[in-house]
Protein backbone atom coordinates (compact mmCIF):
# COMPACT_ATOMS: atom_id res chain seq x y z
CA UNK A 1 0.00 0.00 0.00
CA UNK A 2 1.47 3.31 -1.05
CA UNK A 3 1.09 6.30 1.25
CA UNK A 4 1.62 9.58 -0.41
CA UNK A 5 3.35 12.50 1.16
CA UNK A 6 0.09 14.46 1.19
CA UNK A 7 -1.59 11.66 3.16
CA UNK A 8 1.18 11.73 5.71
CA UNK A 9 0.82 15.47 6.13
CA UNK A 10 -3.00 15.32 6.30
CA UNK A 11 -3.04 12.51 8.85
CA UNK A 12 -0.39 14.09 10.99
CA UNK A 13 -2.04 17.49 10.87
CA UNK A 14 -5.42 15.99 11.79
CA UNK A 15 -3.91 14.08 14.72
CA UNK A 16 -2.20 17.20 16.02
CA UNK A 17 -5.38 19.26 15.76
CA UNK A 18 -7.42 16.59 17.54
CA UNK A 19 -4.84 16.41 20.29
CA UNK A 20 -4.80 20.17 20.68
CA UNK A 21 -8.60 20.25 20.81
CA UNK A 22 -8.68 17.57 23.51
CA UNK A 23 -6.00 19.38 25.50
CA UNK A 24 -7.89 22.68 25.12
CA UNK A 25 -11.11 21.06 26.35
CA UNK A 26 -9.45 19.64 29.47
CA UNK A 27 -7.74 22.98 30.09
CA UNK A 28 -11.13 24.74 29.95
CA UNK A 29 -12.60 22.18 32.37
CA UNK A 30 -9.80 22.90 34.83
CA UNK A 31 -10.13 26.68 34.49
CA UNK A 32 -13.95 26.78 34.81
CA UNK A 33 -14.39 23.88 37.24
CA UNK A 34 -17.16 22.48 35.01
CA UNK A 35 -17.22 18.96 33.57
CA UNK A 36 -18.89 20.11 30.35
CA UNK A 37 -19.07 23.51 28.72
CA UNK A 38 -21.97 22.93 26.33
CA UNK A 39 -24.89 20.55 26.01
CA UNK A 40 -23.21 18.66 23.17
CA UNK A 41 -20.43 17.54 25.53
CA UNK A 42 -22.94 15.55 27.66
CA UNK A 43 -26.57 15.96 26.51
CA UNK A 44 -28.05 13.74 29.26
CA UNK A 45 -26.22 15.50 32.10
CA UNK A 46 -27.04 18.92 30.60
CA UNK A 47 -30.75 18.10 30.56
CA UNK A 48 -30.59 16.89 34.16
CA UNK A 49 -28.80 20.09 35.21
CA UNK A 50 -31.64 22.19 33.73
CA UNK A 51 -34.24 20.21 35.70
CA UNK A 52 -32.28 20.40 38.96
CA UNK A 53 -31.71 24.15 38.52
CA UNK A 54 -35.45 24.65 38.00
CA UNK A 55 -36.23 22.70 41.19
CA UNK A 56 -33.57 24.69 43.03
CA UNK A 57 -35.04 28.00 41.82
CA UNK A 58 -38.54 27.00 42.95
CA UNK A 59 -37.23 25.89 46.34
CA UNK A 60 -35.32 29.17 46.68
CA UNK A 61 -38.54 31.10 46.02
CA UNK A 62 -40.34 29.09 48.69
CA UNK A 63 -37.47 29.81 51.08
CA UNK A 64 -37.76 33.55 50.33
CA UNK A 65 -41.51 33.40 50.97
CA UNK A 66 -40.89 31.56 54.22
CA UNK A 67 -38.46 34.28 55.29
CA UNK A 68 -41.00 36.98 54.40
CA UNK A 69 -43.75 35.10 56.25
CA UNK A 70 -41.60 34.80 59.36
CA UNK A 71 -40.79 38.52 59.23
CA UNK A 72 -44.42 39.58 58.85
CA UNK A 73 -45.71 37.18 61.48
CA UNK A 74 -42.99 38.27 63.93
CA UNK A 75 -44.03 41.87 63.43
CA UNK A 76 -47.69 41.00 64.01
CA UNK A 77 -46.80 38.98 67.11
CA UNK A 78 -44.91 41.97 68.55
CA UNK A 79 -47.89 44.25 67.96
CA UNK A 80 -50.34 41.77 69.48
CA UNK A 81 -48.09 41.39 72.53
CA UNK A 82 -48.10 45.17 73.02
CA UNK A 83 -51.89 45.27 72.55
CA UNK A 84 -52.40 42.53 75.14
CA UNK A 85 -50.18 44.34 77.64
CA UNK A 86 -52.14 47.54 77.04
CA UNK A 87 -55.48 45.78 77.63
CA UNK A 88 -54.15 44.23 80.85
CA UNK A 89 -53.06 47.66 82.04
CA UNK A 90 -56.47 49.13 81.17
CA UNK A 91 -58.28 46.39 83.12
CA UNK A 92 -56.08 47.12 86.14
CA UNK A 93 -56.82 50.85 85.89
CA UNK A 94 -60.55 50.26 85.54
CA UNK A 95 -60.60 47.97 88.57
CA UNK A 96 -58.74 50.59 90.60
CA UNK A 97 -61.42 53.09 89.64
CA UNK A 98 -64.11 51.05 91.39
CA UNK A 99 -62.64 52.08 94.76
CA UNK A 100 -65.40 53.99 96.57
CA UNK A 101 -62.84 56.25 98.30
CA UNK A 102 -61.57 57.72 95.03
CA UNK A 103 -62.42 61.35 94.35
CA UNK A 104 -63.70 62.71 91.05
CA UNK A 105 -60.26 64.14 90.29
CA UNK A 106 -58.63 60.75 90.86
CA UNK A 107 -61.13 59.13 88.53
CA UNK A 108 -60.44 61.95 86.10
CA UNK A 109 -56.79 60.90 86.04
CA UNK A 110 -57.93 57.37 85.20
CA UNK A 111 -60.06 58.78 82.36
CA UNK A 112 -56.97 60.58 81.02
CA UNK A 113 -54.93 57.38 81.26
CA UNK A 114 -57.65 55.46 79.40
CA UNK A 115 -57.66 58.14 76.70
CA UNK A 116 -53.91 57.71 76.28
CA UNK A 117 -54.34 53.95 75.97
CA UNK A 118 -57.18 54.53 73.50
CA UNK A 119 -54.84 56.57 71.27
CA UNK A 120 -52.08 53.98 71.68
CA UNK A 121 -54.38 51.11 70.69
CA UNK A 122 -55.67 53.06 67.70
CA UNK A 123 -52.09 53.55 66.53
CA UNK A 124 -51.27 49.85 66.92
CA UNK A 125 -54.49 48.90 65.12
CA UNK A 126 -53.25 50.99 62.18
CA UNK A 127 -49.74 49.50 62.22
CA UNK A 128 -47.98 48.87 58.90
CA UNK A 129 -45.06 46.70 57.82
CA UNK A 130 -41.76 47.72 56.21
CA UNK A 131 -43.46 47.89 52.80
CA UNK A 132 -46.15 50.27 54.07
CA UNK A 133 -48.98 47.71 54.05
CA UNK A 134 -51.36 47.86 57.02
CA UNK A 135 -51.21 44.73 59.16
CA UNK A 136 -54.87 44.57 60.17
CA UNK A 137 -56.75 45.74 57.06
CA UNK A 138 -57.45 42.33 55.54
CA UNK A 139 -56.81 42.18 51.79
CA UNK A 140 -56.80 45.99 51.57
CA UNK A 141 -53.17 46.52 52.52
CA UNK A 142 -53.13 50.10 51.25
CA UNK A 143 -56.21 51.15 53.24
CA UNK A 144 -55.91 52.44 56.81
CA UNK A 145 -58.24 50.03 58.60
CA UNK A 146 -59.43 52.13 61.57
CA UNK A 147 -60.58 55.69 60.99
CA UNK A 148 -61.76 57.99 63.76
CA UNK A 149 -64.77 60.14 62.99
CA UNK A 150 -65.49 63.71 64.11
CA UNK A 151 -67.66 62.48 66.98
CA UNK A 152 -64.80 60.30 68.28
CA UNK A 153 -66.17 56.95 67.13
CA UNK A 154 -63.84 54.59 65.31
CA UNK A 155 -64.96 52.77 62.16
CA UNK A 156 -63.34 49.73 60.61
CA UNK A 157 -63.06 50.14 56.83
CA UNK A 158 -60.93 47.08 56.00
CA UNK A 159 -62.28 43.64 55.14
CA UNK A 160 -62.22 40.17 56.70
CA UNK A 161 -59.51 38.69 54.46
CA UNK A 162 -56.14 37.23 55.41
CA UNK A 163 -53.21 37.80 53.05
CA UNK A 164 -51.57 34.50 52.04
CA UNK A 165 -48.05 33.46 51.00
CA UNK A 166 -47.16 30.27 49.16
CA UNK A 167 -44.52 28.67 51.39
CA UNK A 168 -44.50 25.17 49.90
CA UNK A 169 -45.64 23.22 46.84
CA UNK A 170 -49.11 22.74 48.34
CA UNK A 171 -48.98 25.01 51.40
CA UNK A 172 -50.15 28.57 51.86
CA UNK A 173 -50.09 30.46 55.13
CA UNK A 174 -51.84 33.62 56.28
CA UNK A 175 -49.43 36.40 57.20
CA UNK A 176 -52.04 38.89 58.41
CA UNK A 177 -55.27 38.99 60.42
CA UNK A 178 -58.39 41.05 59.97
CA UNK A 179 -58.72 43.98 62.34
CA UNK A 180 -62.42 43.23 62.61
CA UNK A 181 -61.68 39.87 64.23
CA UNK A 182 -59.21 41.38 66.70
CA UNK A 183 -60.65 44.76 67.64
CA UNK A 184 -64.32 44.73 66.65
CA UNK A 185 -65.84 41.24 66.97
CA UNK A 186 -65.57 41.02 70.75
CA UNK A 187 -68.55 39.52 72.55
CA UNK A 188 -70.14 41.65 75.25
CA UNK A 189 -70.92 40.45 78.76
CA UNK A 190 -69.91 36.87 79.46
CA UNK A 191 -70.11 35.93 75.80
CA UNK A 192 -73.65 34.55 76.03
CA UNK A 193 -75.62 37.35 77.64
CA UNK A 194 -74.95 40.84 78.91
CA UNK A 195 -76.42 42.59 81.97
CA UNK A 196 -77.14 46.33 82.05
CA UNK A 197 -78.94 48.81 84.33
CA UNK A 198 -81.45 51.30 83.05
CA UNK A 199 -79.86 54.71 82.63
CA UNK A 200 -82.74 56.25 84.64
CA UNK A 201 -82.14 54.13 87.78
CA UNK A 202 -82.07 56.19 90.99
CA UNK A 203 -81.16 53.47 93.50
CA UNK A 204 -77.81 51.90 94.34
CA UNK A 205 -78.37 48.51 92.71
CA UNK A 206 -75.23 47.06 91.07
CA UNK A 207 -75.46 44.05 88.74
CA UNK A 208 -72.61 41.65 88.00
CA UNK A 209 -71.58 39.96 84.75
CA UNK A 210 -73.15 36.59 85.53
CA UNK A 211 -72.47 33.15 84.12
CA UNK A 212 -74.24 30.46 82.12
CA UNK A 213 -75.39 27.54 84.24
CA UNK A 214 -76.96 25.53 81.45
CA UNK A 215 -76.33 26.59 77.82
CA UNK A 216 -79.14 24.34 76.59
CA UNK A 217 -81.63 26.11 78.88
CA UNK A 218 -80.67 29.63 77.81
CA UNK A 219 -83.41 30.89 75.51
CA UNK A 220 -81.60 33.83 73.93
CA UNK A 221 -84.56 36.11 74.73
CA UNK A 222 -84.40 39.63 76.15
CA UNK A 223 -85.49 39.92 79.80
CA UNK A 224 -86.31 42.84 82.06
CA UNK A 225 -85.89 42.82 85.83
CA UNK A 226 -88.12 45.57 87.26
CA UNK A 227 -88.17 46.49 90.96
CA UNK A 228 -91.59 47.22 92.38
CA UNK A 229 -90.01 48.01 95.75
CA UNK A 230 -86.63 47.71 97.46
CA UNK A 231 -87.47 44.09 98.34
CA UNK A 232 -89.46 42.82 95.33
CA UNK A 233 -88.95 42.53 91.58
CA UNK A 234 -90.61 41.07 88.53
CA UNK A 235 -89.03 39.36 85.52
CA UNK A 236 -90.59 39.81 82.09
CA UNK A 237 -89.60 38.04 78.90
CA UNK A 238 -89.53 41.08 76.60
CA UNK A 239 -89.16 38.91 73.49
CA UNK A 240 -92.42 37.06 74.09
CA UNK A 241 -94.05 39.74 76.25
CA UNK A 242 -94.85 37.29 79.06
CA UNK A 243 -94.41 37.77 82.78
CA UNK A 244 -92.01 35.17 84.14
CA UNK A 245 -92.83 35.81 87.81
CA UNK A 246 -92.62 37.92 90.97
CA UNK A 247 -89.69 37.45 93.34
CA UNK A 248 -88.39 38.63 96.70
CA UNK A 249 -85.10 40.51 96.69
CA UNK A 250 -82.19 40.67 99.10
CA UNK A 251 -78.85 42.30 98.32
CA UNK A 252 -76.32 39.84 96.85
CA UNK A 253 -78.74 36.96 96.45
CA UNK A 254 -79.03 35.14 93.12
CA UNK A 255 -81.65 36.35 90.68
CA UNK A 256 -83.85 33.43 89.72
CA UNK A 257 -86.37 33.02 86.92
CA UNK A 258 -84.20 33.33 83.82
CA UNK A 259 -83.49 29.87 82.36
CA UNK A 260 -79.82 28.86 82.24
CA UNK A 261 -78.51 32.16 83.67
CA UNK A 262 -76.92 32.89 87.03
CA UNK A 263 -76.17 36.38 88.38
CA UNK A 264 -76.86 38.64 91.32
CA UNK A 265 -77.69 42.25 92.15
CA UNK A 266 -76.28 44.00 95.20
CA UNK A 267 -77.22 47.29 96.83
CA UNK A 268 -80.64 48.89 97.29
CA UNK A 269 -82.59 49.50 94.09
CA UNK A 270 -85.42 52.02 94.18
CA UNK A 271 -88.93 51.20 93.09
CA UNK A 272 -89.04 51.74 89.31
CA UNK A 273 -85.38 50.75 88.80
CA UNK A 274 -84.79 48.07 86.18
CA UNK A 275 -82.06 45.93 84.67
CA UNK A 276 -81.93 44.16 81.33
CA UNK A 277 -80.62 40.74 80.32
CA UNK A 278 -79.90 40.50 76.59
CA UNK A 279 -77.99 38.18 74.26
CA UNK A 280 -74.35 39.17 73.80
CA UNK A 281 -73.44 41.20 70.75
CA UNK A 282 -70.17 42.34 69.21
CA UNK A 283 -68.57 45.54 70.46
CA UNK A 284 -65.26 47.09 69.44
CA UNK A 285 -62.59 47.75 72.04
CA UNK A 286 -62.74 51.42 71.07
CA UNK A 287 -66.46 51.68 71.92
CA UNK A 288 -65.79 49.94 75.24
CA UNK A 289 -63.00 52.38 76.07
CA UNK A 290 -65.06 55.41 75.09
CA UNK A 291 -67.87 54.26 77.38
CA UNK A 292 -65.42 53.84 80.26
CA UNK A 293 -63.78 57.21 79.62
CA UNK A 294 -67.19 58.87 79.76
CA UNK A 295 -68.06 56.97 82.96
CA UNK A 296 -64.85 57.99 84.74
CA UNK A 297 -65.22 61.59 83.57
CA UNK A 298 -68.68 61.92 85.22
CA UNK A 299 -69.20 63.47 88.67
CA UNK A 300 -69.95 60.83 91.33
CA UNK A 301 -68.72 62.25 94.65
CA UNK A 302 -71.53 62.43 97.24
CA UNK A 303 -74.01 60.76 94.87
CA UNK A 304 -74.67 57.11 95.78
CA UNK A 305 -76.79 56.48 92.68
CA UNK A 306 -74.11 57.94 90.40
CA UNK A 307 -71.47 55.78 92.11
CA UNK A 308 -73.64 52.69 91.59
CA UNK A 309 -74.05 53.62 87.92
CA UNK A 310 -70.25 53.92 87.63
CA UNK A 311 -69.76 50.49 89.22
CA UNK A 312 -72.24 49.03 86.74
CA UNK A 313 -70.26 50.60 83.90
CA UNK A 314 -67.05 49.22 85.39
CA UNK A 315 -68.48 45.70 85.63
CA UNK A 316 -69.78 45.86 82.09
CA UNK A 317 -66.57 47.37 80.72
CA UNK A 318 -64.34 44.88 82.55
CA UNK A 319 -66.29 41.94 81.13
CA UNK A 320 -65.96 43.40 77.62
CA UNK A 321 -62.22 44.08 78.10
CA UNK A 322 -61.66 40.51 79.25
CA UNK A 323 -63.33 39.34 76.05
CA UNK A 324 -60.99 41.60 74.06
CA UNK A 325 -57.97 40.22 75.91
CA UNK A 326 -59.04 36.62 75.30
CA UNK A 327 -59.53 37.41 71.63
CA UNK A 328 -56.11 39.06 71.26
CA UNK A 329 -54.39 36.20 73.08
CA UNK A 330 -56.19 33.71 70.83
CA UNK A 331 -54.95 35.46 67.68
CA UNK A 332 -51.47 35.71 69.19
CA UNK A 333 -51.47 31.94 69.78
CA UNK A 334 -52.57 31.41 66.17
CA UNK A 335 -49.68 33.59 64.94
CA UNK A 336 -47.24 31.57 67.05
CA UNK A 337 -48.59 28.33 65.60
CA UNK A 338 -48.16 29.68 62.07
CA UNK A 339 -44.58 30.73 62.85
CA UNK A 340 -43.81 27.19 64.03
CA UNK A 341 -45.22 25.82 60.78
CA UNK A 342 -43.04 28.16 58.73
CA UNK A 343 -39.99 27.27 60.83
CA UNK A 344 -40.57 23.57 60.18
CA UNK A 345 -40.88 24.15 56.44
CA UNK A 346 -37.74 26.31 56.45
CA UNK A 347 -35.75 23.35 57.77
CA UNK A 348 -37.14 21.21 54.97
CA UNK A 349 -36.27 23.86 52.37
CA UNK A 350 -32.70 24.09 53.67
CA UNK A 351 -32.31 20.32 53.40
CA UNK A 352 -33.70 20.37 49.83
CA UNK A 353 -31.36 23.20 48.88
CA UNK A 354 -28.37 21.15 50.07
CA UNK A 355 -29.67 18.11 48.16
CA UNK A 356 -30.08 20.06 44.90
CA UNK A 357 -26.65 21.65 45.26
CA UNK A 358 -25.09 18.21 45.72
CA UNK A 359 -26.89 16.93 42.63
CA UNK A 360 -25.62 19.87 40.57
CA UNK A 361 -22.11 19.30 41.81
CA UNK A 362 -22.19 15.63 40.81
CA UNK A 363 -23.59 16.47 37.38
CA UNK A 364 -21.45 19.42 36.31
CA UNK A 365 -18.45 19.91 38.61
CA UNK A 366 -15.14 18.60 37.31
CA UNK A 367 -13.14 15.91 39.13
CA UNK A 368 -9.81 17.74 39.42
CA UNK A 369 -7.74 14.61 40.09
CA UNK A 370 -9.15 12.88 37.04
CA UNK A 371 -8.93 16.03 34.88
CA UNK A 372 -5.30 16.76 35.84
CA UNK A 373 -4.33 13.16 35.11
CA UNK A 374 -6.09 13.35 31.73
CA UNK A 375 -4.46 16.71 31.00
CA UNK A 376 -0.96 15.30 31.71
CA UNK A 377 -1.59 12.22 29.57
CA UNK A 378 -3.01 14.27 26.68
CA UNK A 379 -0.07 16.67 26.86
CA UNK A 380 2.41 13.79 26.60
CA UNK A 381 0.50 12.33 23.66
CA UNK A 382 0.44 15.67 21.88
CA UNK A 383 4.17 16.21 22.45
CA UNK A 384 4.91 12.71 21.16
CA UNK A 385 2.71 13.31 18.11
CA UNK A 386 4.40 16.62 17.41
CA UNK A 387 7.87 15.05 17.72
CA UNK A 388 7.06 12.07 15.50
CA UNK A 389 5.35 14.28 12.91
CA UNK A 390 8.42 16.50 12.72
CA UNK A 391 10.65 13.51 12.08
CA UNK A 392 8.34 11.82 9.60
CA UNK A 393 7.71 15.04 7.66
CA UNK A 394 11.48 15.44 7.26
CA UNK A 395 12.03 12.06 5.58
CA UNK A 396 13.10 12.12 1.87
CA UNK A 397 14.87 9.66 -0.51
CA UNK A 398 17.19 12.48 -1.51
CA UNK A 399 18.76 12.26 1.94
CA UNK A 400 20.16 8.86 0.98
CA UNK A 401 21.38 9.58 -2.56
Steps between C-alpha positions, in 0.01 A plus 500: 500500500647831395462799730553828334673792657174696503332220697777507755464874542118485517496219755765658714335840488162350592651309793671812630182706474296233678758482775504876539120508513492232770768681699311830462178338623666358812671834562161676486353244742780572746467878466118510532456210743223360277494148356333615178482840337210442261208262468668311216778388736249301713137541385352278775683676784418842350129418496516379860679820605216710352240302697696519826557875456126550448422305819766699684353831379150400613631389839691828534178693434320299767787572739471874425125485564562316825743772607246770411225312685715470811581872487137606462371260763772609745396860450134413558589298810689799644202728441255252652725462805499878549121510453449226759722681750304820440166324559633345822609843619159647413319226695720573802426873475127441465495271803686762703232750404231296675647603837224691681756726673627647173415863432372636170844643424663161557250338267569782257865395494386147416287641216809680366704180524228308314499768230875457458457124469216558253734704277776241541270213401371695201858549383582130539178405320624709206851351504676437168792283392830602339330517159231738627217244498262515797515187714134484601312617189430159348564485125501881478863553595504858373192605699530629857267259679381710797385856442382730777199715423428857612283377787786282630363165385733264318388318185662196345528541122713194417365156414506153656771352276837354595793557264664170399852396396589181316764340723502150351386305194153452650513727806383856546506689827325816615741778592239749621177510701188706455467793737130425527574164662747651747356838594133497401348151532527478878202350680341713770422380851601142570480406134146362523303780661567849627353675806428874508320748728249749372659841458212654701560288814507706821591228751835343584444161337814355336477199267785260426603331175343163578568156359323231300385208712343299221563606137219275377251677729596852393226626270681794342204728580516852642391529865418792726542498877277775643495592870158573642658579837838470671416138588301373199551471125334354195658329199344545157599323181507804270537283189174315560337768716420255781544548872740240636418564867521711816793453737630618836829688499791516741834663422753254353258212460471318167238621256280208404248459220717531190571154354867399488631830643659573836575849635431726794417861583641675805406829663158660546305561180217752509149418391489554122866401449559232238773286349513323166631158399572476127691268267864599454591703195827614346660820625831655398767566760485867403128526585567326832779744583294803402219385729745458788664837436159666514413310820821602678463860383154533665448655845425236766623642832219518759252333263434135591288437190768646272764284671283191448459593133880530471549157659252354252698657216821362649357148524370516146821651363723251683305206358533646149874568548556143615333383180734726301802362685393140439451579133842665463672214682320251275624675185848525651500123559390447139789718377744298711365176355543635147858605578577146618359363175718734295805411710442130435469558126814716501699204632361286220587765240857523630539123473361505143734783405799295619370196309459695174843659536656156546320372191627794294851443624492133400360584157714795393800549730831369370700231682833683529707187567359327195522815284863573596597140427324519162663836427850359571437192286358705211794740518748212474309354206494834322873554557574150371280560195669831430847343531419202278329721241807722481723201436269331252437822306877540460555162332607506129677254262732782400657478845640160404622572146 
